Every structure is written in structure tokens, then in C-alpha cells.
Amino acid sequence: MAIRKIITPPDPLLKKPSMLVAEVDDTIRELVRDMFETMYDAPGIGLAAVQVGVPLSVIVMDTSGEGEEPRPLALINPEVVWTSDEQREYEEGCLSVPEVYDTVVRPAEVRVRYLDLDGKEQERTFSGMDATCVQHEIDHTKGILFIDHLGRLKRERYLKKVIKKAKQAQEA
């Protein structure tokens, strides 16, 4: 297992759709292990493979709170197959857009079809924070950042902030 580098804008990979996984094999399972280690280290509650520079449709998440039993979940080739009419606001952040938080409105419930680590098709309904998290991570597999759900001015301001911070880190 290894902690991988999380990429940030302006890396163009973040804006490209991820490729579907053809076969769930040991390479994919190793990627998932690394993604969990990276996510927990960051710390975060979700991570898409593209965020660690691997443009495959793989996401991991664990929305358990402090002191709760961990609930790690890996979803391969996830796709939303149903959304509720009810919407939910949640202040989101992103490991690829560090130190930026803003309110995003998404469906309160979603049903997602995906492959598990054995390559078996699964379908699961998510609600609450789990629904927000899974939608946020699936967006990454489509080349969409959470700030893309915001108005143009906010999005541009946040991108400038992240890019400036990345330049400062490179110069240091």
C-alpha cells in the first residue's frame, strides 16, 4: 500500500472523463487499497482514482464519523441509475481543491449501480451525506469538480486561489 499524490487544478486530468474498468483484477484492488490509504491520510471521506492521477472510473468512500466503526466502500464503474426529486444542500470540500468549501445542491437520494472488488454488479441506494459523497466522487469520473456546480465568479475565484497556492508550494 502507498499514499499517492493528490492532483489539483490546473492539472488537465481532473477535467477529463475517466475510462471504464474492463476487469476487476489485482491491479485494481491494489489501486483501491492505495486510494483508501491516501484518503484516510489526507484526511477525506471520498476519493476518485483520477484525483491520484489514474483516469479510471473507480471511487472510494467512508463517511463514518469520528469514533464510529469505519465503513469503507469501493465502487468500480459507478453510475447513478435513479435520483430523488428531493434536493439537499451540503457544504462540500474536495481533496483536489484544498481549503475551499461551498454549498452545493444535489439530489437527497440516489441509486447507484457499480462493480464491487470481486467484479460483481451491485446496486445500492444512498441518502444523506452518503448520497452527497457518492455523487461528488462520481462527478470526478466525469471530469466535473464540485466547484463546477457553483456560479462562474465563485468558481473562478476558487480556481485562482488553488492555482496560486500550488505555485507557492512549488516555489518553496
Secondary structure, DSSP 8 states (H G I E B T S, - for coil): --------TT-GGGGS--B--S---HHHHHHHHHHHHHHHHTT-SEEEGGGGT--BSEEEE----TTS----EEEEEEEEEEE-S-EEEEEEEETTEEEEEEEEEEESEEEEEEE-TTS-EEEEEEEHHHHHHHHHHHHHHTT--GGGGS-HHHHHHHHHHHHHHHHHHHH-
